[in-house]
Amino acid sequence: MKELFTKERILFVVLFSVLALIAYNFNFAQILGTENQFFTLFQFFGPLTGAFLGPFFGAVTILLAEGMNVLIIGKEMNLINLIRLTPMMFAAFYFGSSGRKNIVAAIPIVCMALFMLHPIGSQVWYYSFYWLIPISVKVLGVIPNISQFLKNNLLFRSLGATFTAHAVGTTIFLYTIPTTVTLWQTLIPIVLFERLMFAMGISASYLIANNVLIMIRNRVPEKVVKLSEKYNFVRGVFTSRN
């Protein structure tokens, strides 16, 4: 336990939580069908914690950030509000999981089942087919050649993460807020555009963050923060470790 919860790891979990909290407060777009609820830059930054800190600590970081946000805005801590904290945790876990951890594909599978079992969801069951994307990225990742392509494609990884968050968030939304079949039908083309934007945002954010951390890597503990040399675009510039 001491090797797992080191001072350096705790420090970076807190640091990433604060950065995620800051991103939480920059609105990106309003959530259709709701009042005063918005997507924020948190949707871009959240999954990155899983890539840099690992799936478990990435999810913990997101929980900490969202918990701090709840305390700051003074939202009531009931069961529903606690459950609503989970979508980005699952996205971070997905984004940080390697190709062999196909267990994360079970998350959108469960969401698809719950969506189709709901009285409203059952009438627009095809909406949940979006969640075949994160399932496919993981399941097809065990097939040679396809596996190599998916593992090396940051955009597919980002799509899997954002659609995992979408699957969990949508299922919670469906079971906690009254909706109509018309609403879900209206959302179908919007979701495609929205999630493509999120995936590109996640990919771009990861590239920027990875290279910033590489430039200061002498201050970044190697065993705590995972950096990708594949996406090292500042190679040879401020990249030596002391």
MIDOSE-1310 file (N, C-alpha, C; in nm, 2 decimals, decimal comma, always signed):
residues 242
mkel	+0,08/-0,12/+0,00/+0,00/+0,00/+0,00/+0,09/+0,13/+0,00; +0,20/+0,12/+0,08/+0,29/+0,24/+0,08/+0,35/+0,26/-0,06; +0,38/+0,16/-0,13/+0,44/+0,17/-0,26/+0,33/+0,23/-0,36; +0,21/+0,19/-0,34/+0,10/+0,23/-0,43/+0,06/+0,38/-0,40
ftke	+0,04/+0,41/-0,27/-0,01/+0,55/-0,24/+0,11/+0,63/-0,18; +0,21/+0,66/-0,28/+0,32/+0,74/-0,24/+0,29/+0,88/-0,23; +0,37/+0,96/-0,17/+0,35/+1,11/-0,16/+0,35/+1,17/-0,30; +0,43/+1,12/-0,39/+0,44/+1,18/-0,52/+0,31/+1,15/-0,60
rilf	+0,26/+1,03/-0,58/+0,13/+0,99/-0,65/+0,02/+1,07/-0,60; +0,01/+1,08/-0,47/-0,10/+1,16/-0,41/-0,09/+1,31/-0,45; +0,03/+1,36/-0,46/+0,05/+1,50/-0,51/+0,00/+1,52/-0,65; +0,03/+1,42/-0,74/-0,01/+1,44/-0,88/-0,16/+1,41/-0,89
vvlf	-0,22/+1,33/-0,81/-0,36/+1,30/-0,82/-0,43/+1,43/-0,78; -0,39/+1,50/-0,67/-0,44/+1,63/-0,63/-0,42/+1,73/-0,74; -0,30/+1,74/-0,80/-0,27/+1,84/-0,90/-0,37/+1,82/-1,02; -0,38/+1,70/-1,07/-0,47/+1,67/-1,18/-0,61/+1,70/-1,15
svla	-0,65/+1,67/-1,02/-0,79/+1,70/-0,97/-0,82/+1,85/-0,98; -0,72/+1,93/-0,94/-0,74/+2,08/-0,94/-0,75/+2,12/-1,09; -0,67/+2,07/-1,18/-0,68/+2,11/-1,32/-0,81/+2,07/-1,38; -0,86/+1,95/-1,34/-0,99/+1,90/-1,39/-1,10/+1,99/-1,33
liay	-1,09/+2,03/-1,21/-1,19/+2,12/-1,15/-1,19/+2,25/-1,22; -1,07/+2,31/-1,26/-1,07/+2,43/-1,34/-1,14/+2,41/-1,47; -1,11/+2,30/-1,54/-1,17/+2,27/-1,67/-1,32/+2,26/-1,66; -1,37/+2,21/-1,54/-1,51/+2,19/-1,51/-1,59/+2,32/-1,52
nfnf	-1,52/+2,43/-1,50/-1,59/+2,56/-1,49/-1,58/+2,65/-1,62; -1,54/+2,58/-1,73/-1,55/+2,65/-1,86/-1,65/+2,58/-1,95; -1,76/+2,64/-1,97/-1,87/+2,58/-2,05/-1,83/+2,57/-2,19; -1,88/+2,45/-2,25/-1,85/+2,43/-2,39/-1,98/+2,43/-2,47
aqil	-2,08/+2,37/-2,43/-2,21/+2,36/-2,50/-2,32/+2,32/-2,40; -2,44/+2,37/-2,42/-2,56/+2,33/-2,33/-2,60/+2,19/-2,37; -2,64/+2,12/-2,26/-2,69/+1,98/-2,28/-2,84/+1,99/-2,32; -2,87/+1,94/-2,44/-3,00/+1,95/-2,50/-3,10/+1,87/-2,41
gten	-3,21/+1,93/-2,38/-3,32/+1,87/-2,30/-3,31/+1,91/-2,15; -3,21/+1,99/-2,12/-3,19/+2,03/-1,98/-3,19/+2,19/-1,97; -3,20/+2,24/-1,85/-3,19/+2,38/-1,82/-3,07/+2,40/-1,74; -2,99/+2,50/-1,77/-2,87/+2,54/-1,70/-2,77/+2,42/-1,67
qfft	-2,76/+2,33/-1,76/-2,67/+2,22/-1,75/-2,58/+2,23/-1,88; -2,45/+2,22/-1,87/-2,36/+2,24/-1,98/-2,25/+2,13/-1,99; -2,21/+2,10/-2,11/-2,08/+2,03/-2,13/-1,97/+2,13/-2,11; -1,86/+2,09/-2,05/-1,75/+2,18/-2,02/-1,62/+2,13/-2,08
lfqf	-1,52/+2,20/-2,06/-1,38/+2,15/-2,10/-1,34/+2,03/-2,02; -1,41/+2,00/-1,92/-1,39/+1,88/-1,84/-1,41/+1,76/-1,92; -1,50/+1,77/-2,03/-1,52/+1,65/-2,12/-1,39/+1,62/-2,20; -1,31/+1,73/-2,22/-1,18/+1,71/-2,29/-1,07/+1,66/-2,20
fgpl	-1,07/+1,72/-2,08/-0,96/+1,69/-1,99/-0,97/+1,56/-1,91; -1,10/+1,54/-1,87/-1,12/+1,43/-1,77/-1,06/+1,29/-1,81; -1,08/+1,24/-1,93/-1,02/+1,11/-1,97/-0,87/+1,10/-1,96; -0,80/+1,22/-1,98/-0,66/+1,22/-1,98/-0,60/+1,17/-1,85
tgaf	-0,67/+1,19/-1,74/-0,62/+1,15/-1,61/-0,59/+1,00/-1,61; -0,68/+0,92/-1,68/-0,66/+0,78/-1,69/-0,53/+0,74/-1,76; -0,50/+0,82/-1,87/-0,38/+0,79/-1,95/-0,25/+0,82/-1,87; -0,25/+0,93/-1,80/-0,13/+0,97/-1,73/-0,11/+0,90/-1,59
lgpf	-0,22/+0,88/-1,52/-0,21/+0,83/-1,39/-0,25/+0,68/-1,38; -0,30/+0,62/-1,49/-0,35/+0,48/-1,49/-0,50/+0,48/-1,47; -0,56/+0,38/-1,51/-0,71/+0,37/-1,50/-0,77/+0,39/-1,36; -0,71/+0,33/-1,26/-0,76/+0,34/-1,12/-0,74/+0,48/-1,07
fgav	-0,62/+0,53/-1,07/-0,60/+0,66/-1,01/-0,66/+0,77/-1,10; -0,67/+0,75/-1,23/-0,74/+0,84/-1,31/-0,89/+0,86/-1,27; -0,95/+0,74/-1,24/-1,09/+0,75/-1,19/-1,10/+0,82/-1,06; -1,00/+0,79/-0,97/-1,00/+0,85/-0,84/-0,99/+1,00/-0,85
till	-0,90/+1,04/-0,94/-0,88/+1,19/-0,97/-1,00/+1,26/-1,01; -1,08/+1,19/-1,10/-1,21/+1,25/-1,15/-1,31/+1,26/-1,03; -1,31/+1,15/-0,95/-1,41/+1,15/-0,84/-1,37/+1,27/-0,74; -1,24/+1,29/-0,72/-1,20/+1,39/-0,63/-1,24/+1,53/-0,69
aegm	-1,21/+1,55/-0,82/-1,24/+1,68/-0,88/-1,39/+1,70/-0,88; -1,47/+1,60/-0,91/-1,62/+1,62/-0,91/-1,67/+1,64/-0,77; -1,61/+1,57/-0,67/-1,65/+1,59/-0,54/-1,62/+1,74/-0,49; -1,51/+1,79/-0,53/-1,47/+1,93/-0,49/-1,57/+2,02/-0,56
nvli	-1,61/+2,00/-0,68/-1,70/+2,08/-0,75/-1,84/+2,08/-0,68; -1,88/+1,97/-0,64/-2,01/+1,96/-0,57/-2,01/+2,04/-0,44; -1,90/+2,03/-0,37/-1,89/+2,11/-0,24/-1,88/+2,26/-0,27; -1,82/+2,30/-0,38/-1,80/+2,44/-0,41/-1,94/+2,50/-0,44
igke	-2,02/+2,43/-0,53/-2,14/+2,48/-0,57/-2,26/+2,46/-0,47; -2,22/+2,37/-0,37/-2,32/+2,35/-0,26/-2,44/+2,26/-0,31; -2,41/+2,17/-0,40/-2,52/+2,08/-0,45/-2,55/+1,97/-0,34; -2,67/+1,93/-0,33/-2,71/+1,84/-0,23/-2,65/+1,70/-0,26
mnli	-2,59/+1,63/-0,16/-2,53/+1,51/-0,18/-2,62/+1,39/-0,16; -2,72/+1,37/-0,25/-2,81/+1,26/-0,25/-2,76/+1,15/-0,34; -2,83/+1,04/-0,34/-2,78/+0,92/-0,42/-2,78/+0,95/-0,57; -2,88/+1,02/-0,62/-2,88/+1,06/-0,76/-2,77/+1,14/-0,80
nlir	-2,74/+1,25/-0,72/-2,63/+1,34/-0,76/-2,49/+1,26/-0,75; -2,48/+1,17/-0,66/-2,36/+1,09/-0,65/-2,34/+1,00/-0,77; -2,45/+0,94/-0,82/-2,44/+0,86/-0,93/-2,40/+0,94/-1,06; -2,45/+1,06/-1,06/-2,42/+1,15/-1,18/-2,27/+1,19/-1,19
ltpm	-2,20/+1,15/-1,08/-2,05/+1,19/-1,09/-1,97/+1,08/-1,17; -2,04/+0,97/-1,20/-1,97/+0,85/-1,25/-1,93/+0,85/-1,40; -2,00/+0,92/-1,49/-1,97/+0,90/-1,63/-1,82/+0,93/-1,67; -1,77/+1,04/-1,62/-1,63/+1,07/-1,66/-1,53/+0,98/-1,59
mfaa	-1,57/+0,93/-1,47/-1,48/+0,83/-1,41/-1,46/+0,71/-1,50; -1,57/+0,66/-1,56/-1,56/+0,55/-1,65/-1,49/+0,58/-1,77; -1,50/+0,71/-1,82/-1,42/+0,75/-1,94/-1,27/+0,75/-1,91; -1,24/+0,80/-1,79/-1,10/+0,80/-1,75/-1,04/+0,66/-1,74
fyfg	-1,12/+0,57/-1,68/-1,08/+0,43/-1,67/-1,06/+0,36/-1,80; -1,16/+0,39/-1,89/-1,15/+0,34/-2,03/-1,02/+0,39/-2,10; -1,00/+0,52/-2,10/-0,89/+0,58/-2,17/-0,76/+0,53/-2,12; -0,75/+0,50/-1,99/-0,63/+0,46/-1,93/-0,60/+0,31/-1,93
ssgr	-0,71/+0,23/-1,98/-0,69/+0,09/-1,98/-0,62/+0,05/-2,11; -0,53/-0,05/-2,10/-0,46/-0,10/-2,22/-0,55/-0,19/-2,30; -0,51/-0,22/-2,42/-0,59/-0,30/-2,51/-0,63/-0,43/-2,45; -0,55/-0,49/-2,36/-0,58/-0,62/-2,31/-0,69/-0,62/-2,20
kniv	-0,72/-0,50/-2,15/-0,82/-0,50/-2,04/-0,96/-0,48/-2,10; -1,01/-0,58/-2,17/-1,13/-0,57/-2,24/-1,25/-0,57/-2,15; -1,23/-0,59/-2,02/-1,34/-0,58/-1,92/-1,42/-0,45/-1,93; -1,35/-0,34/-1,97/-1,41/-0,21/-1,98/-1,52/-0,21/-2,09
aaip	-1,52/-0,31/-2,18/-1,62/-0,31/-2,28/-1,75/-0,35/-2,22; -1,75/-0,41/-2,10/-1,87/-0,45/-2,03/-1,96/-0,33/-1,99; -1,89/-0,22/-1,97/-1,97/-0,10/-1,93/-2,07/-0,05/-2,03; -2,03/-0,03/-2,16/-2,14/+0,01/-2,25/-2,23/-0,10/-2,28
ivcm	-2,19/-0,23/-2,27/-2,28/-0,34/-2,29/-2,40/-0,34/-2,19; -2,36/-0,31/-2,06/-2,46/-0,30/-1,96/-2,55/-0,18/-1,98; -2,50/-0,07/-2,02/-2,58/+0,05/-2,05/-2,67/+0,02/-2,17; -2,63/-0,05/-2,27/-2,72/-0,08/-2,38/-2,84/-0,16/-2,33
alfm	-2,81/-0,26/-2,25/-2,92/-0,34/-2,20/-3,02/-0,26/-2,11; -2,97/-0,18/-2,03/-3,05/-0,10/-1,94/-3,13/+0,00/-2,02; -3,07/+0,06/-2,13/-3,14/+0,15/-2,21/-3,26/+0,08/-2,28; -3,24/-0,04/-2,34/-3,34/-0,11/-2,41/-3,45/-0,16/-2,32
lhpi	-3,42/-0,18/-2,19/-3,52/-0,23/-2,10/-3,61/-0,12/-2,05; -3,57/+0,00/-2,07/-3,65/+0,12/-2,02/-3,77/+0,14/-2,11; -3,89/+0,17/-2,06/-4,01/+0,19/-2,14/-3,99/+0,29/-2,25; -3,92/+0,40/-2,23/-3,89/+0,50/-2,34/-3,78/+0,45/-2,42
gsqv	-3,67/+0,40/-2,36/-3,56/+0,35/-2,44/-3,59/+0,24/-2,53; -3,68/+0,15/-2,49/-3,72/+0,04/-2,58/-3,78/+0,08/-2,71; -3,84/+0,20/-2,71/-3,90/+0,26/-2,83/-3,80/+0,32/-2,93; -3,69/+0,35/-2,87/-3,58/+0,41/-2,96/-3,45/+0,34/-2,93
wyys	-3,46/+0,20/-2,93/-3,35/+0,11/-2,89/-3,22/+0,14/-2,98; -3,24/+0,18/-3,10/-3,13/+0,20/-3,19/-3,04/+0,31/-3,15; -3,09/+0,40/-3,07/-3,01/+0,51/-3,02/-2,88/+0,45/-2,95; -2,90/+0,34/-2,88/-2,79/+0,28/-2,80/-2,68/+0,22/-2,89
fywl	-2,70/+0,21/-3,02/-2,60/+0,15/-3,10/-2,48/+0,23/-3,11; -2,48/+0,36/-3,07/-2,36/+0,44/-3,06/-2,26/+0,37/-2,97; -2,31/+0,30/-2,87/-2,22/+0,24/-2,77/-2,15/+0,12/-2,82; -2,18/+0,08/-2,94/-2,10/-0,03/-3,00/-1,96/+0,02/-3,03
ipis	-1,94/+0,15/-3,04/-1,81/+0,21/-3,07/-1,71/+0,17/-2,96; -1,73/+0,21/-2,84/-1,63/+0,17/-2,73/-1,62/+0,02/-2,72; -1,73/-0,06/-2,74/-1,72/-0,20/-2,74/-1,63/-0,25/-2,85; -1,65/-0,20/-2,97/-1,57/-0,25/-3,08/-1,42/-0,22/-3,07
vkvl	-1,39/-0,10/-3,02/-1,25/-0,06/-3,00/-1,18/-0,16/-2,91; -1,25/-0,21/-2,81/-1,18/-0,30/-2,71/-1,19/-0,45/-2,76; -1,31/-0,49/-2,81/-1,32/-0,63/-2,86/-1,24/-0,66/-2,98; -1,24/-0,57/-3,08/-1,17/-0,59/-3,20/-1,02/-0,57/-3,17
gvip	-0,99/-0,51/-3,06/-0,85/-0,49/-3,02/-0,77/-0,62/-2,99; -0,84/-0,73/-2,99/-0,77/-0,86/-2,96/-0,74/-0,93/-3,09; -0,78/-0,88/-3,21/-0,76/-0,94/-3,34/-0,62/-0,88/-3,39; -0,53/-0,97/-3,43/-0,40/-0,92/-3,49/-0,43/-0,82/-3,60
nisq	-0,33/-0,73/-3,62/-0,34/-0,63/-3,73/-0,44/-0,52/-3,69; -0,57/-0,56/-3,67/-0,67/-0,47/-3,62/-0,63/-0,42/-3,49; -0,59/-0,51/-3,40/-0,54/-0,47/-3,27/-0,44/-0,36/-3,27; -0,34/-0,38/-3,35/-0,23/-0,29/-3,36/-0,27/-0,15/-3,41
flkn	-0,37/-0,15/-3,51/-0,42/-0,03/-3,56/-0,50/+0,05/-3,45; -0,59/-0,02/-3,38/-0,67/+0,04/-3,28/-0,58/+0,10/-3,16; -0,49/+0,02/-3,12/-0,40/+0,06/-3,01/-0,32/+0,18/-3,04; -0,29/+0,20/-3,17/-0,20/+0,31/-3,21/-0,28/+0,43/-3,26
nllf	-0,41/+0,42/-3,25/-0,50/+0,53/-3,30/-0,56/+0,61/-3,18; -0,50/+0,72/-3,16/-0,55/+0,80/-3,05/-0,69/+0,85/-3,06; -0,74/+0,87/-3,18/-0,87/+0,92/-3,21/-0,97/+0,81/-3,17; -0,94/+0,68/-3,21/-1,03/+0,57/-3,17/-1,04/+0,56/-3,02
rslg	-0,93/+0,57/-2,96/-0,92/+0,56/-2,81/-1,00/+0,67/-2,75; -0,99/+0,79/-2,80/-1,07/+0,90/-2,75/-1,22/+0,88/-2,78; -1,25/+0,83/-2,89/-1,40/+0,80/-2,92/-1,45/+0,70/-2,82; -1,37/+0,60/-2,80/-1,42/+0,49/-2,70/-1,44/+0,55/-2,56
atft	-1,35/+0,64/-2,52/-1,37/+0,70/-2,39/-1,49/+0,80/-2,38; -1,51/+0,88/-2,49/-1,62/+0,98/-2,48/-1,75/+0,91/-2,50; -1,76/+0,80/-2,57/-1,88/+0,72/-2,59/-1,91/+0,64/-2,46; -1,81/+0,60/-2,39/-1,83/+0,53/-2,26/-1,89/+0,63/-2,16
ahav	-1,84/+0,75/-2,16/-1,90/+0,85/-2,07/-2,05/+0,88/-2,12; -2,07/+0,88/-2,25/-2,20/+0,91/-2,30/-2,30/+0,79/-2,26; -2,25/+0,67/-2,27/-2,33/+0,55/-2,24/-2,38/+0,56/-2,09; -2,29/+0,59/-2,00/-2,32/+0,59/-1,86/-2,41/+0,71/-1,83
gtti	-2,37/+0,83/-1,88/-2,44/+0,95/-1,86/-2,59/+0,94/-1,91; -2,60/+0,89/-2,03/-2,73/+0,88/-2,10/-2,82/+0,78/-2,02; -2,77/+0,67/-1,97/-2,85/+0,58/-1,89/-2,90/+0,64/-1,76; -2,81/+0,71/-1,70/-2,85/+0,78/-1,57/-2,96/+0,88/-1,60
flyt	-2,93/+0,96/-1,71/-3,03/+1,06/-1,76/-3,17/+1,00/-1,78; -3,17/+0,89/-1,85/-3,29/+0,82/-1,89/-3,37/+0,78/-1,77; -3,30/+0,73/-1,67/-3,37/+0,67/-1,55/-3,40/+0,77/-1,44; -3,35/+0,90/-1,46/-3,37/+1,00/-1,35/-3,45/+1,12/-1,40
iptt	-3,46/+1,14/-1,53/-3,53/+1,26/-1,58/-3,63/+1,21/-1,69; -3,76/+1,26/-1,68/-3,86/+1,22/-1,77/-3,82/+1,27/-1,91; -3,83/+1,18/-2,01/-3,79/+1,21/-2,15/-3,90/+1,16/-2,24; -3,88/+1,19/-2,37/-3,98/+1,14/-2,47/-3,90/+1,07/-2,58
vtlw	-3,97/+0,99/-2,66/-3,90/+0,93/-2,78/-3,85/+1,03/-2,88; -3,93/+1,14/-2,89/-3,90/+1,24/-2,99/-3,76/+1,31/-2,95; -3,74/+1,33/-2,82/-3,62/+1,39/-2,77/-3,50/+1,30/-2,81; -3,51/+1,17/-2,79/-3,40/+1,08/-2,82/-3,37/+1,07/-2,98
qtli	-3,48/+1,08/-3,05/-3,47/+1,08/-3,20/-3,40/+1,21/-3,25; -3,43/+1,32/-3,18/-3,37/+1,45/-3,22/-3,22/+1,45/-3,18; -3,19/+1,37/-3,08/-3,05/+1,37/-3,03/-2,95/+1,29/-3,12; -3,01/+1,20/-3,20/-2,92/+1,10/-3,27/-2,82/+1,17/-3,36
pivl	-2,85/+1,27/-3,45/-2,75/+1,33/-3,53/-2,66/+1,43/-3,45; -2,72/+1,49/-3,34/-2,65/+1,58/-3,26/-2,54/+1,51/-3,18; -2,57/+1,39/-3,13/-2,47/+1,31/-3,05/-2,35/+1,28/-3,14; -2,37/+1,24/-3,26/-2,26/+1,21/-3,35/-2,16/+1,32/-3,37
ferl	-2,21/+1,44/-3,39/-2,13/+1,56/-3,41/-2,06/+1,60/-3,28; -2,14/+1,59/-3,17/-2,09/+1,63/-3,04/-1,98/+1,54/-2,99; -1,99/+1,41/-3,01/-1,89/+1,31/-2,96/-1,77/+1,31/-3,05; -1,78/+1,34/-3,18/-1,67/+1,36/-3,26/-1,59/+1,48/-3,22
mfam	-1,66/+1,59/-3,18/-1,59/+1,71/-3,13/-1,52/+1,67/-3,00; -1,58/+1,60/-2,91/-1,52/+1,56/-2,78/-1,40/+1,48/-2,81; -1,41/+1,38/-2,90/-1,30/+1,29/-2,93/-1,18/+1,37/-2,98; -1,20/+1,46/-3,07/-1,09/+1,54/-3,12/-1,04/+1,63/-3,01
gisa	-1,12/+1,68/-2,93/-1,08/+1,76/-2,81/-0,99/+1,68/-2,72; -1,03/+1,56/-2,69/-0,96/+1,47/-2,60/-0,82/+1,44/-2,66; -0,82/+1,41/-2,79/-0,70/+1,38/-2,86/-0,60/+1,50/-2,86; -0,65/+1,61/-2,89/-0,57/+1,74/-2,89/-0,52/+1,77/-2,75
syli	-0,61/+1,76/-2,65/-0,57/+1,78/-2,51/-0,46/+1,69/-2,47; -0,47/+1,56/-2,51/-0,37/+1,46/-2,47/-0,24/+1,50/-2,53; -0,24/+1,53/-2,66/-0,11/+1,56/-2,72/-0,04/+1,68/-2,66; -0,12/+1,78/-2,63/-0,06/+1,90/-2,56/-0,01/+1,87/-2,43
annv	-0,09/+1,80/-2,34/-0,05/+1,77/-2,21/+0,07/+1,68/-2,21; +0,07/+1,58/-2,29/+0,18/+1,49/-2,30/+0,31/+1,56/-2,33; +0,31/+1,65/-2,42/+0,43/+1,72/-2,46/+0,47/+1,83/-2,36; +0,38/+1,89/-2,29/+0,41/+1,98/-2,18/+0,48/+1,90/-2,07
limi	+0,43/+1,79/-2,04/+0,49/+1,71/-1,93/+0,62/+1,65/-1,97; +0,64/+1,62/-2,10/+0,77/+1,58/-2,15/+0,87/+1,69/-2,13; +0,83/+1,81/-2,16/+0,93/+1,92/-2,15/+0,97/+1,95/-2,00; +0,89/+1,90/-1,91/+0,93/+1,92/-1,77/+0,95/+1,79/-1,70
rnrv	+0,98/+1,69/-1,78/+0,98/+1,55/-1,73/+1,08/+1,53/-1,61; +1,18/+1,61/-1,60/+1,27/+1,60/-1,49/+1,21/+1,62/-1,36; +1,09/+1,69/-1,36/+1,01/+1,71/-1,24/+0,89/+1,62/-1,23; +0,87/+1,53/-1,32/+0,76/+1,44/-1,33/+0,81/+1,30/-1,29
pekv	+0,76/+1,24/-1,18/+0,81/+1,10/-1,14/+0,76/+1,00/-1,24; +0,86/+0,93/-1,29/+0,84/+0,83/-1,40/+0,74/+0,72/-1,36; +0,75/+0,68/-1,24/+0,66/+0,57/-1,19/+0,52/+0,61/-1,16; +0,50/+0,74/-1,16/+0,36/+0,79/-1,12/+0,29/+0,84/-1,25
vkls	+0,35/+0,91/-1,34/+0,29/+0,97/-1,45/+0,34/+0,90/-1,58; +0,25/+0,84/-1,66/+0,29/+0,77/-1,78/+0,29/+0,87/-1,90; +0,41/+0,88/-1,96/+0,42/+0,97/-2,08/+0,44/+0,88/-2,20; +0,40/+0,93/-2,32/+0,41/+0,86/-2,44/+0,52/+0,92/-2,53
ekyn	+0,62/+0,84/-2,56/+0,72/+0,89/-2,65/+0,67/+0,89/-2,79; +0,57/+0,80/-2,82/+0,52/+0,80/-2,95/+0,46/+0,94/-2,99; +0,41/+1,01/-2,90/+0,35/+1,14/-2,92/+0,44/+1,25/-2,87; +0,57/+1,22/-2,87/+0,67/+1,32/-2,83/+0,70/+1,41/-2,95
fvrg	+0,65/+1,53/-2,96/+0,67/+1,62/-3,07/+0,78/+1,73/-3,03; +0,83/+1,72/-2,91/+0,94/+1,81/-2,87/+1,07/+1,73/-2,84; +1,08/+1,62/-2,92/+1,19/+1,53/-2,90/+1,33/+1,61/-2,90; +1,40/+1,59/-2,80/+1,53/+1,66/-2,80/+1,53/+1,80/-2,74
vfts	+1,41/+1,85/-2,71/+1,40/+1,98/-2,65/+1,35/+1,97/-2,51; +1,43/+2,00/-2,41/+1,40/+2,00/-2,27/+1,35/+1,86/-2,23; +1,40/+1,75/-2,29/+1,35/+1,62/-2,26/+1,44/+1,53/-2,17; +1,55/+1,58/-2,13/+1,64/+1,50/-2,05/+1,60/+1,50/-1,91
rn	+1,62/+1,38/-1,84/+1,59/+1,37/-1,70/+1,72/+1,40/-1,62; +1,70/+1,47/-1,51/+1,81/+1,50/-1,42/+1,83/+1,38/-1,33
